[in-house]
Amino acid sequence: MATRAASDEQAPGAALVGTPMARREDARILRGEARYLDDVVLPGMAHAAFVRSPHARAGIAAIRAPEPGAAEGLLGVWTAADLGERVRPFPVQAPAGAEVAGDAGHPVLAGAEARYAGQPVALVVAESRALAEDAAELVDVDYEPLDAAVAVRDAPEALVRWRRSAGDVDGAFAAAAHVARGSYRLPRLVAVPIECRGAVCAYDRGVDLLTVWCSAQDPHRPLAQLAHVLDRPDDRIRVVVPDVGGAFGSKGVIAAEAVAAAVAAMDLGRPVKWAEDRLENFLAAYQGRGMEADVELALDADGRMLAVRAVLHADLGAYLFTTSAIPAHTTAMLMCGCYDIPAAEVTIAGARTDKVPTGPYRGAGRPEAAHLLEQTVDRAARDLGLDPVELRRRNLVRAFPHRTPLGFVYDSGDYERCLDLALELVEPERGDDGSHVIGWGVALYVERGGGMWESADVTVEPSGRVVVRSGASPHGQGHDTTFAQIAADRLGVDPGAIVLRFGDTAVVPRGVGTFASRSVAMGGSALAVACDRIVAKARRIAAHALDTEPDALAHEQGAMIAPDGRALTFAEIAAAAYDPARLPPGLDLGLEAAGRFHSEQVFASGAYAAVVSIERETGRLAVRRIAAVDDAGTIVNPLLAHGQVVGGTVQGLGECVSEAAVHDESGQLRTGSLLDYSLLTAAEIPPIRVGVVQTPSPLNPLGAKGIGEGGAIGTLPAVAAAVVDALGGRHVDPPYDEQTLWEALRR
């Protein structure tokens, strides 16, 4: 895969921020020294397997389970009746103004009814995983199959309803010289992390402490969810997140299976381990996307956008996990995109279908918004006979901060610069050589990131070694490297002196976590705040030792330097911090500080462009090249940012070309393995030309926004635009498989 980078400016900041440092964490991973969930082995550990519903919807009349000891190694079987009132359904995070069904929360185990194929019905625990799976075959469940709701628009129930309108929408459409309309469909997707979900649960009755090791995106959200579902004080729960083999949003909520395993561990007084296999992951891990939409865009005679109106039919599945309602709300709030549209009306119809729930998947509502709006903008350009790039230029937001009618406030950006760079990199191409039709397209996006708050604690040991404990938590992004760069820059020390600690609620400060492209903007800023406090205290200690005023000291190259040239290194200052005789009056012993950072959301943006060709005889799509331009504010590590863009672009390309979770009319998943759910390989990835624009955010001390999801957001609408262009304006929905495109060429 060939890549090329282009940048319009160097990253601002000190020596290390903006430096392309190689990932520090890779050495131990490549040596096989990483420790994942399945590497957790405890004395006396038992193993879990689950009985899962084979029906998309069915009543459960009775469950007959073998007694402990009735099968080799069998320790026990738990059903919803056995859990009783010891557990509650999952808490639901409802968007402001949303109506949520009263029974929306996902249960731990199915009770009177199973509502999707693969839903856990009973937990079986035995001495080994193999014995647990054997014993699960002995659990007899009386199902009463029912008709399943599968079609999103025809679903008889709604889990979530939401609507927002601002500006004179009706007046704008009435006065419009032209209205572009489109109906679109985005399939469900499976995250397919290399490491599936899992948990190891251990209970210490003596201190009444439940410890849960889990493959998750951070420790504190699983802690809060466990505390709610188990109705247990959170100080009686410890969550440990070891190394994580990918998540892409799918591990932001603790699994229902992990909660059941926790109950079993408390009942048995033995650790219980559940490590999900790939089949379970396809069936029961929440899926992403899944949306149908009707979008209208009103324009005046000069092509100025007057209003946008959309109805979003979100396929939410049978229940809601904690964050299931968030992606559709994000889509709704971003339906003005990068454009200065004065009026907007968006409705969410969150359908209850008898499928596994949906939830955040890389982009989490942002790719949907970009695809729906950008497809409609291209449709408007074709209808009006305008160049699609020119139509976009006429309507771009150019002044910041900018408040959209839906309520988001964009902090900074240069959307036209992103557009120009994408066009320069992609080298637009269109044609028909008789055997192939060639088209190109461009799409803009804006994404929300950050927001809320994050934490970091910094301790400088007497040796000068710096230990950072962060509320953020890595699962592939490279936090150990980027956070070390931030700390080393602020403190003026070598990155090798920085040690990072993540993922253990008994060790790290309470935090929010890693999702929504928030790690650097929020976690990095909390770290910067803590480091600045360390420097302020170090300055006072050095001034006392050098008999000068703190403000007179220069902080350079890891030392505090007096006007006369005398200096103390950071290690010397750290040693003095732990000696009461050397501390100035009023200072506490030690050199440590806590950083808590809160801000409004930041808004990254970008422009993506693609050139594609479609073979007439077969309908086979070839993406010839992609230009990926992102504005994530200050880039701490260009090398890691580049990797995030390429990875996100490849993931977005899979959605375009081959990926779709398909359920049949009875609600059965027909793409339940990697034999049927096709992932792209490295051999199928086109040249990706990466460009960078940096407009620092004014909302945090680093000027950072977020870049982890840009590729997954911008690739879909860019490739979609190119496909429609190659088809002469005929719209088709992704994935763009051979049959779909072959038929479109003949219509």
N, C-alpha and C positions, 0 to 999 in steps of 0.2 A: 504494500500500500504506500503510494507516494504521497507525501504531504509537503506543503510549502507554507511558510509563515510570512505575513506582512504586518507591519505596525505603523501607525501614524505618529507615534510619539513614544518616548521612553517613560517607564513608570516613574512617578514621583517618589520621593522618600529617601531614606538613608541607604547606606551601602548594601545591606543585605535584602531589604525589601525591594523587589524588582530584579533580584538575581536568580538566574535559573539553576538553583542547586538541585543535585540529584537526590532522589528520595532516600532518606536515612533508613527507613524501615525495610527496604527491599533486601538488604543483605541477609537478615535472619529469615525472611520468608523464602528466599532462594536456597538457603541452607537447610530448609525443612525444620526450622526452629520455631515457627509460628505455632500457636496453640489455639485450636478452634474448639467449638462446643463438644464435638465428638471425641476430643482428646481428654475431656474431663472424666476421670475415673476415681470413684470414691470407694472406700471399704464397705462391703456389704451391699453394693448397689444392685437394685432390681431394675427391670426393664419393662417398658410400656409398649403396648400395641392397641390400636383402636378398631372397634367395630363401626363401620360407616354405612350410612344409608345407601342402598343401591338405587333408590328412587329419588326423583327430583322433588316429589311431594307425596307424602304418605302419612296416614295416621299410624300410631304405634299402639297396638292393642295390648301387647304383653311382651315382656323380655324374660327369657328363662336362661339363667347363667349357671355354670357349674360352680360348686363350692370350692374353696381353697383346698388344694390337695387332690381334687378329683381328676386333675390332669397333671402330668409331670411338671413339676416346678411352679405350678399355679399358686400365686399368693393372694389373689383377689380380683373381683370384678366390680366395677362401680358404674351405676346408671344415674340418670337424673334423679330418680327417687332416692338413691343412696346419698347423693349430694344434698338433697333437700334444701333447707333454707340456709345452709352454710355458704352457698354461693348466690350471687346475683348476676343478672345479665350485664354485659359490658356497658360501661358508660358511653354516652353519645355526645360528641362535641357538635352542637348545633350552631350553624351560622346565625348571626344576628338577624332577627326578623323571620326566621324559618319556622314553619309548622312541621313538627316531627311526630310520627305515629307513636302512640303510647307503648306499643309492644315492639318497638323497633330494635332494641338492644339484642345483640347476639347472645344466645344462651351458651353455657359451658358444654352441656350435652343436650341432645334433643330429648324433649319430654313427651308430650302427648302427640307431637307431630314432628316429622322431619321435613325440611323445606328446601333442601338441595341435595343432589347426588354427591356423596362424599362427606356429608355432615356427620361429625362424630356422635354416635349413639351410646356407646359403652366403652369404658376403659378396662383393659385387661393388663394385669401386672404379673410377671413371672420372673424366674431366676435369670433368664436370658431373653434376648429379643426373639430368637427363633421359637423358644417355648411359649412366649407371649403370643406370637402370631399363630402358633398351633392351637393354643387354648381359645383364641378369638374365634376360630372356626367352630367351636362348640357352643358359642352363644347363639341362642335361637330367638329371633325377633319376629313377632307377628305384625307384618305390615299390611295396611289397607290402602293400596295405591289410589291416588287422587289425580285429577287433571292438573297439569302443571301450567303456570303462567310463564310464557317464554318471550312473547313479542312485547317489546318495550312500550309501544304506543297503545297496545290493547290491554295492558295490565290492569286488572280490576281494582288494585289497591295502590296507594301512594305511601311511601315512607317519608318523603320530604317534599314540601311545597314552599316556594319562595318567589317573590316578585319585587322588582324595584323599577321605578320610573322616575325620570328627572328631566326637566325641560319640556318644551311644548312638542311632544312626540307626534300627536295627532295633527297638529297644525303644520309641522314640518312635512309630514307625508302628504297632507292635502295640498300643500304649496309646491311640492317637488315637481321638477320638470321630468324626472325619471326615477323609477324605483327598480332596483335590481333585487331579484328574489332567488333563493336557492334552498334546496333541501339536501341534507348531507347525513352521512352515516359513518361513524368510526367504530370498528369492532373492539371487543374486549381483547386485552393482551395479558400474557402471563410473564411475570418478571424474570423467571428462570435464573435466580442467582446460582452460582456454582455450588455454594453450600446451602442446603435447604434449612428449614427452620428446626428448632429443637430446644430442649431444656433439660437441665439436671436439677432436681429439687431435693433438698435435704433439710430436715427439721431437728433442731436441738431443743428437746423438751425442757431441759434444765433451765435454759435462759429464755425459752419461748421465742426462739428465733428461726424463721423460715429463710433459708438461703436458696436463691434461684440463679443458676448460671443459665444464660440464654443467648442465642444468636439474635442480636437486636441492633438497632441503630443508635441506641443510647440507653443508659440504665434508668434514668429517672421517670420516663414515661411508662415503661413496664412496671416500675415500682408503684406509681400512682394507680395504674390499672389493676394490678394485683390487690392493692389495698382496698380498692372499691369492690371488685368482684368477690373477694374473700371476706369483705367487711372486717378488715384487720388493720390495726394501727400501722402506719408505714414505718415506725421505728422498730417494729417487730419483723420487718422484712429487709433482707439485704439482696440486692440484685448485682450480679457480676456479669459483665459482657466481655468475653475473651476476644481473641482475634475473630473477625467476621469475614466470611467469604462471599461478600456481596449482599446487597439488599435491594437497591433501586426503589426504595419506598415500601417494599413489601414486608419489612420487619419493623415498622413503626408502632405496631400494636402487638402486645404479647399474645401468643396463640391460645385459643380456647383449650387446646390439648395440654398446654403447659399448666394452666390453672387446674385441670383435672389431675395432672400428675402431682401437683403440689398438695392437693387434698389427700391423694393416696400416700404420699410420703409422710404426711402428718399422721395418718391413720396407722400405717405400718411401722413407723419409727425407723424406717430405712430410706436411704436415698433412692429416688426413682428417676430413671433416665428415659427420655423420649427423643429420638433422632429421626426426623421425618425423611422418608424416601422420596424419590422423584415422582412416583405416581401420586402419593399423598399431596405433594406440593402442587401438582397440576390441579388436583381435585379440590383441595381445601384451603390453600393459601389464597388470600384475597387477590383478585385480578384488577387490572387497570383499564382506563378508558371506558368504552361501552357507552356511546351516546349517539342519539339522532337529534337533528336540529333543523328548524326552519328559521331562516335569517332574511331580513329585508333591510336594504340600505337606500335611504332617500338622498337624492342629489339635485342641485339646481342646474340650470342650463350651462354653467361654466364648469361643472364637475366638482363643485364644492359639496362636501358631505354635510347633510343637514341633520340626519337622525339615523339611528340603528335600532332595529326591533328584532328580538329573537325569542324563540321558545325552545328550551333545551329539554329533551326527553332523556334523562339519565337512567341507565340501567344499574340500579343500586344493589340488586340481588335480593335474597330472602330476608336479610337482617342488616343492621348497621353495626359495624365495628366502630371504635371510638372516632376514627377520622374518615369514615366512609362518605360523609356528606360534604367534606371540604373540597374535593376536586371540582365538583359541579359548581359550587359557589365561586371558586376561583375563576372558572371559565366565564361565568356570568359577569363577574366584576371586571374582567379584562376585555369585554366585547367592544370597547372603543379602540383597543390596540394603540398604535403609535399616532393616531389621527386626532385632530382637533374637531371632534364631533360634539355639537352643543346639546344634543338631546338623545336619550337612550331609554329603552324599556326592555327588560329581560325577565323572563319567567322560567323557573325551574320546575319541571314535573318529574320528581324523583320516583320512578316506578319500582314497585316491589315485584320482582320476578323470582321464580323458583330456581335460582342459580346461586353459586357461591357469591358472597358479597364482593363488591368492588371497593377500592380504596386508592390511596396515593400510589402512583407508579411514575417513575422519573418524568418530571414535568408537571404532573398532578393538576390537570386542568388548564395549564398554560398552552400545551400543544393543541388542545381542542379549540381554545379561543383563537389562536393564531390561524389554524386551519379554516375554521368557519368564517372568520372575518376576511382573511386574505383571498379565499376562494370567491367570496361575494364581491370583493373589490375588483378582482379580475373579470368577473362576470359583468360588472358595471362598465369597466373599460371597454369590453367587447361590444356591449350594447350601445355605448356612446360613440364608438369609433375612436377612442382615445388610446394613446400609448399607455400601457399599465404603469410604467415607471413615472410618466408625467402626471398621471392621476394621483399617484401616491405623493409626489412632490408637492402638489397643490394643497394637500391636506395634512401634512406632517405637523406635529407639535414642535414648536421652535422656541418657546419661552418656558423657563422653569423657575420655580416649581409650577407644575400644571395640575389642576384638579379636574378630573373627569366628571361627567355628570353622574356616574355611578358611585363616585365617592373616593376613588383612589387618588393619591397625590403623588405624582411622579417627581422625584427629587432632582434628577439631572439626566442629561442625555444629549446626544447629537445624532439623531436618527438619519439625517441626510448624509452625514459622513459615513455612517455604517452602510447605507444604500450605495453610495458612490464606490466604496471599497469593494463591496460584494460584486458589483457590476464589473469593476476592473479585474478582479480575480477570476471570475467565472468565464469570461470571454464568450458572450452570448452567441448562440448558433441555432439556426433554424433551416430546415430543408427537407427534401424528399428525393432520394436517389433511386426510387423505383422499388427497392427491396426494404428500405427502412425509412420511416418518417422521424424527423428530428425536431425537438422542441426545447424551449428553455423557459424558465420562470424564476421569479424572485418573490420573496416574502419577508415581511418585517414582523418583529415580535417585541413585546415588552413583558417582563415577568416580575412578579412581586417576590421579594426575598427578605430575609431578616425579620425584624420586628420582635416584639415582646422583650425578653431580657436573656442574659447569659452571664455565666460566672467563671472566675478563674482565681485560684490562690497560688501565690508565688512565695517560696521559701528559699532564701540563700543560706546555705550551710556555712559553718566557719571556714571550710576549705575554699569557699568561693563557688562551689557547685550549686547550680540553680535547679530546684525541683518545682515544676509547674503541674498543678492539678486543675484540670479543666472540666467544666460541665458539658462541653461538647464531646463527641465520641466518634472516632474514625471507623469507617468500614470500607476503606479503599481509597479515600480521597488524598491521603498524604498529610494528615494533621501533624504527625510527629516532625515533619520537615518544615511546613509553613509556620507552625506555631513556634518552633525553635528559631526560625528566622526573625519573627516578630519580637520575641523576647530578647534575642541576642542584639538586635538593633537598638531596642529601647534601653537595654542595660549597658551596652557597649562591651559585650564579652564575646568570646568565641562560641559558635553554635554547639561545639562539642561539649561545652560546660552545661548545656541545657538538657534536663531530663524531663520527659513528659509522662504524666500518669493520667489514664483515662478509665472509664467504664466500670467503676466499683463504687456503689453508693456508700460504702463504709470508708472510702478513701477520698473521693473527689467531692467538691462542694455541690450542693443542690443546684441543678441547672435545668435547662429546657431540652437541649438535645440537638442532634444533627439531622436536619431535613430542610426542605424548602430553600436550598442554597444560602443558608444562614451562617455557616460555620465561621468564616473569616470575618464577615461584617459584624457578627454578634460575639462569638467566642473569641475571635482575634482582638476585637475592641476591648472586651473585658480583660483580656491578658495585657493589652497595652495600658489600660488604666492601672492594673496592679503593678506593672513594671515601673510606671511613672511614679507611683507611690514609693516603691523601693528606692528609686533614684533620689527622690526628695529626702528620704531618711538617710540614705548613704551620704548625701551632700552635707547634712548636718553633722554626721559623725566625722567626716573628713575635715570639715571646717573647724570642729573642736580640736581635732588632733593637730591640725596645721596652724591653729591660732589665727584664723582669718574668718571673714564673713562668708556664709554659704553662697550668697549671690556672686561673690568674687571668684568662685571656683569655676574652672572650665571642665566640662565632662567630655573627654576625648580618649579614644582608643583604650577603653576599659580602665581609665584612671580619672581621679579628681586632681586637677592641677591648680596650684595656687599661683597668684600673679608673679611671685618670685621664682617660679619654676619647681618648687618642691611639690611632690606628688605622692598620692597613695593609690595603689592598684585596687581593683575591685575586691580581690582576694584579701588584701590587707584590711580593707574597710569591713569586710564580712567577719574577719577574725575579731576585730575591735568591737563589733556589734554584740558579741557574746561575752565580752569582758566588762563587768559593771564599772570597773575603775576607769575605763576608757570611753564610757558613754557620756555625752553631755547631759546636763540636768533635764529631767522631764521626758526622756526617751525610755521606752520599754526595752528590755533585753531582747536580743535577736534581730533578725532582718527578714521580715516577712510582711506580706500585704495581701489583702483580698480585693478583687476587682469585680464589681457588678455593673453591667452596662445595659441600659435600656434605651430603645429608640423606636421611632415609627418605622414602617417598612421602607426598604430601599427598592429601587426598580432598575434592574439591569435591562438591556435591550440588545437588539441585533438585527442583522439582515443576512439571509441565506439565499443562495441562488444555485440552480442546478441545470445541467444540460442532459437530456435523455434521448435515447433512440428506441423505436419499437419496430421489431421485425414484422413485416406485413404477413408473411406466410404462417408464422407461429404465434404472434402476439407477444413474443418474448421482449421484456423490458431490459434495457441496459442503461444504467446511470453512468454517463461518461465522466462527469466531474461535478464536484460540489464546492461551492465557496461558502465558508463559514466565518462570519464576522460578528464578534460579540463585544459589547461594551459592559464590562463588569466593574467599572471604576478602577481603583488602584489594583494592580496585579501584584501580589506578593511574590509569587514564583511563576515566571512565564513558562517554564518547562512543565510544571504540573498543570497549569491552566491549559496549555496546549493539549496535554493528554486527556484532560476532562472534556475538551471540545471534541476531539477525535472520537473518544469513547461514546459520548452522547450522540454524535452524528451517526456513528455506526448503529447505535440502538434505534435511533429514529429511522434510519434506512430500513431496518428490519420490519418496522411497522408499515413502511411503504410497499415493500416488495413481497414479503412472505408471511408475516405473523398475523394470526387471528385465532382467538379462542372461539371455536364453533360449537354451539349447542343445537341439538336437533329439536323437533317439535315436541318431544316428550321431556326435554330438559337435560338429556344426557350429553356430557361433554364428548365430542367426537375427535377432539385434538388433545387427548390426554397423555401424550408421551412425546418424546423428541423424534419419534418416527413420523408423527402426524403434525406436530407443531414445529415448523421449519425455522431454524436460526441460520443467519448468514455465517459464512466462514471468511477467513482472511482473504481467500482467493477471490471472493466476490465483492470486495470493497474497492470502490473507484478512487481516483486521486481526490484528496480532500485538501483544499487550499485555505489555510487558516489566516484570518486577519484579526487585528485587535484595534479597538478604539477605547480610549480611556477618558471618561469624564467622571472624576472623583465625586463620590457622594458627600454632601455637606453634613450628613446626619451621623457620622461616626469618625473617630480620630484617625482611622486608616484610610478613609475615602473609599472603602470597599463596598461592593454590591454582592454579586454571586455569579458563578460561571459553571457550576456543576450540571446544570440542566439545559443550558442554551442549545447544545447540539440536538438534544431530543425534542426541543421545541421548534427550532427553525427548519430542521430537515424535512419534516412531513409537509408543511405547506409549500416549501420550495419545490420539492419533487412533484407534489400534486399539481402545482401550477405548470411545471414543465410537461407533465403527462397530458394535461388538458390542452396545452399549446400544441403538442405533437398530434393530438387527435382533432385538431382544427376547432377547438372550443367545446367539444363534447365532454360532459362531466361524467366521471365514473368515481366510485368510492374505493378507497384502499381496502385490502392490499391489492396491488396491481399485478395480478397473476396473468398467466398466458391466456387463459380462456376469457377472462374479463376483457382484456385489451383486444384480443382477436375479434370478439363479438362487437366491441365498440368500433373497430376499424371498418366493420361491414354494415354498421347501421347508417 
